[in-house]
Amino acid sequence: MTALHTRATDAEPATAEGMSDRASTRVRRIQLSPTIAIAGRAGVLRSAGRDVISLALGELDFDTPARIVEAAHKAALEGFTRYTAADGAAPIKDAVREKFRRDHGLSRGRDEIHVASGCKQVIFNALAATLDPGDEVVIFAPYWVSYCDLVEFCDGKAVVIQTSGDNGFLPDPSALRRALSARTRWVFINTPNNPTGAIYPSALLAELAEVIRNHSSAMVLSDEIYEHLAFDGNVHVPFTLAAPRMRERTLVASGVSKTYAMTGWRIGYAAGPTWLIDAMARVQSQTAGNACSIAQAAAVEAIAGDQTLIGDWLNTLQRRRNRALAILAKTPLLKVSAPAGAFYIFADVSACLGRHAPDGGRILSDSDLAEHLLMHANVAAVPGCAFGASPFIRISFVIEESLLAQACERIVDACNALQHRQAT
Ligand SMILES: Cc1ncc(COP(=O)(O)O)c(C=O)c1O
């Protein structure tokens, strides 16, 4: 079996497959985002006439609400089409300030707000603004695919701590204590979590904060991009509410992509101490310049306008999640549990390993399984190795329900067809 995706480990530095050696060492340290790569392969197969259903990407299939699009249109017609301040114009900074006050109990001035072209760029700006070569960033696995590459691109070193599905993928404060060193500059916390859907309880956040507080070089990057996506009455607890004493050492990052179906508009934002926001603005001023002015206007409407739509979308997502879980439960080869938040199911596929596919190929890893699903079941899903945790596959439930159901049936049939070969 060919590996669909393998992530580099410390022992084997990342080398981008097919990357010319004329590219910089820095670029050769990173890889094309695996979720984008897999979704791209699904697209290529589809355009070649294959009926591939993609469960690879993390973006809502809903349209951006009309009132948000109209706000962008109005801004463009009114001439809000020029450069803005590097880290965001006053209207979006004020909308973000109010959002953090409303949702996070966090009072911040304009000089403590950063707006960039997506939460991904917020994180990049923060790392570029703070990391010196060899500085360490503690990341809990399974992690969002871009964290380690962003750190490595900025000359840092990702220190990965595994969490376990047996414990709901919640981080262990004593493992964190052991991982911190004099070189630790950041600890990344991501709740609700991509890919596991775990929501960290308030008491756990407070415990993690206490461990980090005793380590004066370390800051927290709290990635709360899925903050509004919680199911079954679960509630997301903002890090700064659980750990108010960490306020000056926390960068809270979020954005409009996941909550308002605005992935393509590219607006992310963050709140943090002034020295950090200043340094991030400097990075931004010499790279993107500023986030798109028209998208900033759209984001103001998204954040400050009517929020009731989110509830309807959540009901739809929860229904889809439940349907997918019910179908996936039809094979004993997948171990699934209901994610509390975000929009992914992170299925344990260990029971598939060692088995043979009907074409004779042997499934030895989650990457093999994802490849098999893509080529023989016409479903694109992301192997756990992309998130630093194996053997799992991540299934996004952000497509129309009947298509999602069809994709899950295909996964179940493909798994049930895997056999142990008798020794002859
Ligand atoms: C955990 C996490 N953080 C950040 C991002 C980036 O979001 P944005 O579209 O705002 O760049 C994503 C996108 O998938 C994500 O899953």
PDBQT file of the ligand as one rigid body, heavy atoms in Angstrom, charges set to zero:
ROOT
HETATM    1  C1  LIG A 501      -7.912  24.257  15.100  1.00  0.00    +0.000 C 
HETATM    2  C2  LIG A 501      -7.876  25.207  13.951  1.00  0.00    +0.000 A 
HETATM    3  N1  LIG A 501      -7.287  26.403  14.123  1.00  0.00    +0.000 NA
HETATM    4  C3  LIG A 501      -7.206  27.300  13.128  1.00  0.00    +0.000 A 
HETATM    5  C4  LIG A 501      -7.745  27.019  11.883  1.00  0.00    +0.000 A 
HETATM    6  C5  LIG A 501      -7.605  28.050  10.794  1.00  0.00    +0.000 C 
HETATM    7  O1  LIG A 501      -8.786  28.712  10.513  1.00  0.00    +0.000 OA
HETATM    8  P1  LIG A 501      -8.826  29.912   9.476  1.00  0.00    +0.000 P 
HETATM    9  O2  LIG A 501      -9.709  29.468   8.359  1.00  0.00    +0.000 OA
HETATM   10  O3  LIG A 501      -9.422  31.074  10.233  1.00  0.00    +0.000 OA
HETATM   11  O4  LIG A 501      -7.439  30.217   9.040  1.00  0.00    +0.000 OA
HETATM   12  C6  LIG A 501      -8.365  25.777  11.651  1.00  0.00    +0.000 A 
HETATM   13  C7  LIG A 501      -8.878  25.434  10.311  1.00  0.00    +0.000 C 
HETATM   14  O5  LIG A 501      -9.136  24.299   9.986  1.00  0.00    +0.000 OA
HETATM   15  C8  LIG A 501      -8.442  24.860  12.716  1.00  0.00    +0.000 A 
HETATM   16  O6  LIG A 501      -9.039  23.666  12.572  1.00  0.00    +0.000 OA
ENDROOT
TORSDOF 0
